[in-house]
């Protein structure tokens, strides 16, 4: 039975007095055991997470610390040396493997090109066919759905509680989120139809051609979906009259058709044309005239009518 | 029956030859029985003798491995209570401020794990912390591998596997972060959908297929993400991890130069008992650290954010750290949308969020081949480079880290503008400039430092201690101290690890005595 006696150079200081090292490690392990017992008690009594996690963490850490210290100070570090085995096979072995592949396929595969081709064709077609159940059944085709919303000609604007908007609902500088009536509690309404309604000083509005009648009494409505990545444009900088997207800081000029003034958003927020009906409620003149939210490949760059 | 014909009963197995306990007692018996069936004794001994080189930086991969163990264990706990459903319900749980609110079942069950399940909040926070540490330790481990050239032939495949695991870990983290369906993660998912949508030709199809309709879809994404998060990606990571470690055992560790280490040997401590004790202890220390973080460092308090509502949003929120570089890239990208021919390509999203990460990871994938091509070095390498000895590689790696860190910092433009009272516009433009400038400056400075370090005499060698003494007349003189182990380079003879290793001295040293070390510092083996 070979025995190696090792004067291990890496063990210098601790091994001078192994009894002391052992005592210190034992003490660490005893504290660890106390902590783990405390963890049991804390868990059993359902104390707060600090007590449960603190005892558990300290117990595990000290247990590990003791074991590592034992390994480091009281176990042989060497240096031991091991030869690396050569990974590479001999030249004959390589040739023999290559020979088997090449020679056998020469007589079997190359002679039957038709069969090989048919098998490859069949399995490729299967692979392509497989994509359909994997992808196609997952969800609907987008179709024109990305261009649409629930806003219609005459849609009543309501807040999240379903209350319509009157002329006096907002003071100048006020802001609220509106939905088409009946959609305020639907997921689709909250994600796609969400529209931000702001009241600005009527005389401050700079209206583009064809939009003169869209903002009665200074009520101006824009899609709340950011044209960058679709986050709700939820911050309103009242003094500067800027809508700010908190995700990537795109800023839209509320007075001037929500033209992006800063940040990565490429397009203005689409504007909803408004009017007050006979009973003084705010309604939409027409659906949005373009797709809402971020860009996508099928997004028509011209205006869409009559969705 | 002739006695010379063996029956099945008397087949000469190792066990039947030795009826009584052998010299190794019950352990020997168990090994006999196992070896009869599995033939594991020979390989087992080789495994116990396996040599592990010691260097602190070799622990980085272990942190990744052990935080993965913790993330799996805590994840199993969470899976027992989590409900992957976006069905809206009215909250009636123990957390008073949320009572009566419309929340999703996923959110409700996550709040319930935090406040209703014993130890639930701790395990949830440990899960999140260990996931963050998992990705972080992979990145640092990868940097170590890169800067020391450990990815070179024959280990290119393991570098590829590791990079794949990093991508999967980031994906897994993002998906897991999205599962609780809180306001912050829901917004992250909204951004994720828009990024998918930005891909030309297939984007909108992919989006509606995956989400089951236009965002937020028909609720399908929650269940799909759940099964991807708890089964598919963990399974793939486990398979890759097995391959990663299997290759590591087969190809053996790399090691730094010095102390008799050559390309054809491995110098270090044996698997059993030394490395096993240290690494098991390290597992417990990593787990303990994560438990302490879970106990005392709050992470992702979703009850403060509320359930996801697509028309609501919070301010100054950042994703988990490993998504920061992509968020930063999205922030500083100019608004270059392409529009024409009846189509729209949102380059301001597609370039920074799809093309850019694709480029970064592809550079990582091809780097070993690229370096082989550039240097023409097709040799096998088992000895590691010091980063200073490969200034070009080190500069390239540092420049890459500089780029990624700048983008990471750019994901907090709004917070920085607020904190330093400067305009957002200034911060944005500063980061656009820095994103170009920092990699160049960092690369050049790193190259210069490497070159300078190469010129320093005696670098990388341990400095010999000197003893300063003062004579009776007050004159100072220095004498070089006795050499310490490791000072001298020497050739070590490759010898198998012996059955039994005794550390000298066998008996406690007498007071004042010191360990005998041979002049060369080499071990003395007696047989």
Boltz contact constraints between the chains, C-beta under 6 A:
constraints:
  - contact:
      token1: [A, 1]
      token2: [B, 499]
      max_distance: 6.0
  - contact:
      token1: [A, 2]
      token2: [B, 498]
      max_distance: 6.0
  - contact:
      token1: [A, 2]
      token2: [B, 499]
      max_distance: 6.0
  - contact:
      token1: [A, 2]
      token2: [B, 527]
      max_distance: 6.0
  - contact:
      token1: [A, 3]
      token2: [B, 500]
      max_distance: 6.0
  - contact:
      token1: [A, 4]
      token2: [B, 498]
      max_distance: 6.0
  - contact:
      token1: [A, 4]
      token2: [B, 501]
      max_distance: 6.0
  - contact:
      token1: [A, 4]
      token2: [B, 525]
      max_distance: 6.0
  - contact:
      token1: [A, 5]
      token2: [B, 502]
      max_distance: 6.0
  - contact:
      token1: [A, 5]
      token2: [B, 504]
      max_distance: 6.0
  - contact:
      token1: [A, 5]
      token2: [B, 526]
      max_distance: 6.0
  - contact:
      token1: [A, 6]
      token2: [B, 501]
      max_distance: 6.0
  - contact:
      token1: [A, 6]
      token2: [B, 503]
      max_distance: 6.0
  - contact:
      token1: [A, 6]
      token2: [B, 523]
      max_distance: 6.0
  - contact:
      token1: [A, 7]
      token2: [B, 504]
      max_distance: 6.0
  - contact:
      token1: [A, 7]
      token2: [B, 516]
      max_distance: 6.0
  - contact:
      token1: [A, 7]
      token2: [B, 517]
      max_distance: 6.0
  - contact:
      token1: [A, 8]
      token2: [B, 503]
      max_distance: 6.0
  - contact:
      token1: [A, 9]
      token2: [B, 485]
      max_distance: 6.0
  - contact:
      token1: [A, 9]
      token2: [B, 521]
      max_distance: 6.0
  - contact:
      token1: [A, 11]
      token2: [B, 503]
      max_distance: 6.0
  - contact:
      token1: [A, 15]
      token2: [B, 503]
      max_distance: 6.0
  - contact:
      token1: [A, 16]
      token2: [B, 509]
      max_distance: 6.0
  - contact:
      token1: [A, 43]
      token2: [B, 119]
      max_distance: 6.0
  - contact:
      token1: [A, 46]
      token2: [B, 118]
      max_distance: 6.0
  - contact:
      token1: [A, 49]
      token2: [B, 121]
      max_distance: 6.0
  - contact:
      token1: [A, 49]
      token2: [B, 122]
      max_distance: 6.0
  - contact:
      token1: [A, 49]
      token2: [B, 295]
      max_distance: 6.0
  - contact:
      token1: [A, 50]
      token2: [B, 295]
      max_distance: 6.0
  - contact:
      token1: [A, 52]
      token2: [B, 119]
      max_distance: 6.0
  - contact:
      token1: [A, 52]
      token2: [B, 122]
      max_distance: 6.0
  - contact:
      token1: [A, 53]
      token2: [B, 122]
      max_distance: 6.0
  - contact:
      token1: [A, 53]
      token2: [B, 291]
      max_distance: 6.0
  - contact:
      token1: [A, 53]
      token2: [B, 294]
      max_distance: 6.0
  - contact:
      token1: [A, 53]
      token2: [B, 295]
      max_distance: 6.0
  - contact:
      token1: [A, 54]
      token2: [B, 295]
      max_distance: 6.0
  - contact:
      token1: [A, 56]
      token2: [B, 291]
      max_distance: 6.0
  - contact:
      token1: [A, 57]
      token2: [B, 288]
      max_distance: 6.0
  - contact:
      token1: [A, 57]
      token2: [B, 291]
      max_distance: 6.0
  - contact:
      token1: [A, 57]
      token2: [B, 292]
      max_distance: 6.0
  - contact:
      token1: [A, 57]
      token2: [B, 295]
      max_distance: 6.0
  - contact:
      token1: [A, 60]
      token2: [B, 284]
      max_distance: 6.0
  - contact:
      token1: [A, 60]
      token2: [B, 287]
      max_distance: 6.0
  - contact:
      token1: [A, 60]
      token2: [B, 288]
      max_distance: 6.0
  - contact:
      token1: [A, 60]
      token2: [B, 291]
      max_distance: 6.0
  - contact:
      token1: [A, 61]
      token2: [B, 285]
      max_distance: 6.0
  - contact:
      token1: [A, 61]
      token2: [B, 288]
      max_distance: 6.0
  - contact:
      token1: [A, 63]
      token2: [B, 284]
      max_distance: 6.0
  - contact:
      token1: [A, 64]
      token2: [B, 281]
      max_distance: 6.0
  - contact:
      token1: [A, 64]
      token2: [B, 284]
      max_distance: 6.0
  - contact:
      token1: [A, 64]
      token2: [B, 285]
      max_distance: 6.0
  - contact:
      token1: [A, 65]
      token2: [B, 285]
      max_distance: 6.0
  - contact:
      token1: [A, 67]
      token2: [B, 277]
      max_distance: 6.0
  - contact:
      token1: [A, 67]
      token2: [B, 280]
      max_distance: 6.0
  - contact:
      token1: [A, 67]
      token2: [B, 281]
      max_distance: 6.0
  - contact:
      token1: [A, 68]
      token2: [B, 278]
      max_distance: 6.0
  - contact:
      token1: [A, 68]
      token2: [B, 281]
      max_distance: 6.0
  - contact:
      token1: [A, 70]
      token2: [B, 277]
      max_distance: 6.0
  - contact:
      token1: [A, 71]
      token2: [B, 274]
      max_distance: 6.0
  - contact:
      token1: [A, 71]
      token2: [B, 277]
      max_distance: 6.0
  - contact:
      token1: [A, 71]
      token2: [B, 278]
      max_distance: 6.0
  - contact:
      token1: [A, 75]
      token2: [B, 273]
      max_distance: 6.0
  - contact:
      token1: [A, 75]
      token2: [B, 274]
      max_distance: 6.0
  - contact:
      token1: [A, 76]
      token2: [B, 501]
      max_distance: 6.0
  - contact:
      token1: [A, 76]
      token2: [B, 503]
      max_distance: 6.0
  - contact:
      token1: [A, 77]
      token2: [B, 269]
      max_distance: 6.0
  - contact:
      token1: [A, 78]
      token2: [B, 269]
      max_distance: 6.0
  - contact:
      token1: [A, 79]
      token2: [B, 267]
      max_distance: 6.0
  - contact:
      token1: [A, 80]
      token2: [B, 51]
      max_distance: 6.0
  - contact:
      token1: [A, 80]
      token2: [B, 270]
      max_distance: 6.0
  - contact:
      token1: [A, 80]
      token2: [B, 497]
      max_distance: 6.0
  - contact:
      token1: [A, 81]
      token2: [B, 265]
      max_distance: 6.0
  - contact:
      token1: [A, 81]
      token2: [B, 267]
      max_distance: 6.0
  - contact:
      token1: [A, 81]
      token2: [B, 492]
      max_distance: 6.0
  - contact:
      token1: [A, 81]
      token2: [B, 494]
      max_distance: 6.0
  - contact:
      token1: [A, 82]
      token2: [B, 51]
      max_distance: 6.0
  - contact:
      token1: [A, 82]
      token2: [B, 266]
      max_distance: 6.0
  - contact:
      token1: [A, 83]
      token2: [B, 265]
      max_distance: 6.0
  - contact:
      token1: [A, 83]
      token2: [B, 494]
      max_distance: 6.0
  - contact:
      token1: [A, 84]
      token2: [B, 252]
      max_distance: 6.0
  - contact:
      token1: [A, 84]
      token2: [B, 264]
      max_distance: 6.0
  - contact:
      token1: [A, 135]
      token2: [B, 209]
      max_distance: 6.0
  - contact:
      token1: [A, 138]
      token2: [B, 209]
      max_distance: 6.0
  - contact:
      token1: [A, 139]
      token2: [B, 208]
      max_distance: 6.0
  - contact:
      token1: [A, 139]
      token2: [B, 209]
      max_distance: 6.0
  - contact:
      token1: [A, 139]
      token2: [B, 212]
      max_distance: 6.0
  - contact:
      token1: [A, 139]
      token2: [B, 213]
      max_distance: 6.0
  - contact:
      token1: [A, 140]
      token2: [B, 208]
      max_distance: 6.0
  - contact:
      token1: [A, 140]
      token2: [B, 213]
      max_distance: 6.0
  - contact:
      token1: [A, 142]
      token2: [B, 204]
      max_distance: 6.0
  - contact:
      token1: [A, 142]
      token2: [B, 208]
      max_distance: 6.0
  - contact:
      token1: [A, 145]
      token2: [B, 214]
      max_distance: 6.0
  - contact:
      token1: [A, 146]
      token2: [B, 204]
      max_distance: 6.0
  - contact:
      token1: [A, 146]
      token2: [B, 214]
      max_distance: 6.0
  - contact:
      token1: [A, 177]
      token2: [B, 311]
      max_distance: 6.0
  - contact:
      token1: [A, 187]
      token2: [B, 216]
      max_distance: 6.0
  - contact:
      token1: [A, 190]
      token2: [B, 309]
      max_distance: 6.0
  - contact:
      token1: [A, 190]
      token2: [B, 310]
      max_distance: 6.0
  - contact:
      token1: [A, 190]
      token2: [B, 311]
      max_distance: 6.0
  - contact:
      token1: [A, 191]
      token2: [B, 216]
      max_distance: 6.0
  - contact:
      token1: [A, 191]
      token2: [B, 310]
      max_distance: 6.0
  - contact:
      token1: [A, 194]
      token2: [B, 311]
      max_distance: 6.0
  - contact:
      token1: [A, 229]
      token2: [B, 191]
      max_distance: 6.0
  - contact:
      token1: [A, 229]
      token2: [B, 194]
      max_distance: 6.0
  - contact:
      token1: [A, 230]
      token2: [B, 190]
      max_distance: 6.0
  - contact:
      token1: [A, 230]
      token2: [B, 194]
      max_distance: 6.0
  - contact:
      token1: [A, 231]
      token2: [B, 187]
      max_distance: 6.0
  - contact:
      token1: [A, 231]
      token2: [B, 313]
      max_distance: 6.0
  - contact:
      token1: [A, 232]
      token2: [B, 311]
      max_distance: 6.0
  - contact:
      token1: [A, 232]
      token2: [B, 313]
      max_distance: 6.0
  - contact:
      token1: [A, 234]
      token2: [B, 313]
      max_distance: 6.0
  - contact:
      token1: [A, 246]
      token2: [B, 313]
      max_distance: 6.0
  - contact:
      token1: [A, 246]
      token2: [B, 315]
      max_distance: 6.0
  - contact:
      token1: [A, 248]
      token2: [B, 330]
      max_distance: 6.0
  - contact:
      token1: [A, 248]
      token2: [B, 331]
      max_distance: 6.0
  - contact:
      token1: [A, 249]
      token2: [B, 414]
      max_distance: 6.0
  - contact:
      token1: [A, 249]
      token2: [B, 424]
      max_distance: 6.0
  - contact:
      token1: [A, 264]
      token2: [B, 333]
      max_distance: 6.0
  - contact:
      token1: [A, 264]
      token2: [B, 335]
      max_distance: 6.0
  - contact:
      token1: [A, 264]
      token2: [B, 348]
      max_distance: 6.0
  - contact:
      token1: [A, 265]
      token2: [B, 335]
      max_distance: 6.0
  - contact:
      token1: [A, 266]
      token2: [B, 335]
      max_distance: 6.0
  - contact:
      token1: [A, 266]
      token2: [B, 337]
      max_distance: 6.0
  - contact:
      token1: [A, 266]
      token2: [B, 348]
      max_distance: 6.0
  - contact:
      token1: [A, 294]
      token2: [B, 194]
      max_distance: 6.0
  - contact:
      token1: [A, 295]
      token2: [B, 337]
      max_distance: 6.0
  - contact:
      token1: [A, 295]
      token2: [B, 344]
      max_distance: 6.0
  - contact:
      token1: [A, 295]
      token2: [B, 346]
      max_distance: 6.0
  - contact:
      token1: [A, 296]
      token2: [B, 197]
      max_distance: 6.0
  - contact:
      token1: [A, 296]
      token2: [B, 203]
      max_distance: 6.0
  - contact:
      token1: [A, 296]
      token2: [B, 204]
      max_distance: 6.0
  - contact:
      token1: [A, 297]
      token2: [B, 200]
      max_distance: 6.0
  - contact:
      token1: [A, 297]
      token2: [B, 201]
      max_distance: 6.0
  - contact:
      token1: [A, 297]
      token2: [B, 203]
      max_distance: 6.0
  - contact:
      token1: [A, 297]
      token2: [B, 343]
      max_distance: 6.0
  - contact:
      token1: [A, 298]
      token2: [B, 204]
      max_distance: 6.0
  - contact:
      token1: [A, 299]
      token2: [B, 344]
      max_distance: 6.0
  - contact:
      token1: [A, 300]
      token2: [B, 342]
      max_distance: 6.0
  - contact:
      token1: [A, 301]
      token2: [B, 339]
      max_distance: 6.0
  - contact:
      token1: [A, 301]
      token2: [B, 344]
      max_distance: 6.0
